[in-house]
């Protein structure tokens, strides 16, 4: 009985591999699918990447075409009183023979700054077709010699002089000494204001001597030594003796230790002036 009963147990044990053999094809199929995915996954990744690159390239080409359109407008901004904005814009537009993206901004900015009335300038692109130029204009405060002008910082610039600038004070001297001349001009005007006079012309010679012109057409030769002492003595003498005869005086030389030398106008000059 025990031997007979053992046969089913043996059959059951032998039947186990049969059951295992039924599961084996599924494992094979899973392995085959895994191998296929292993080969197809890089392909799909590469395909997606190529599609992305293609779309990006197409959009980039369209964007570049949009950004690289020809310059159609030149817009000049900034407060200007003396600069001819229209003429400046036209002269720049004539030289713009390239698309906006290819405009040399640094070169164009340097070109604008070469204009006599331009103190500072910034140039930029405004897409799709506009070039923007922001101008800082020179502000003249005095003439320099017979042909130049000075700004408030003592810098010389050389525009075409018009009659309207003749009313500005006229200063002159060695070009490296513009700030010194400007400073002396302001100091002298403060000193002379107490006598009801204004300095309208000031000249510094290369050897350091000063000569000034007053608003009553009197020229004062100061020299280069003891400047303040000589000027104070002159002002005192002017108040006491010379103011009442100022219309007859052409020049006063104050380079003397005691007193001054007065050059009187010719009678013919006075008659012509009258």
Order of alpha helices (4+ residues) and beta strands (2+ residues): alpha-beta-alpha-alpha-beta-beta-beta-beta-beta-beta-alpha-beta-beta-beta-alpha-beta-beta-alpha
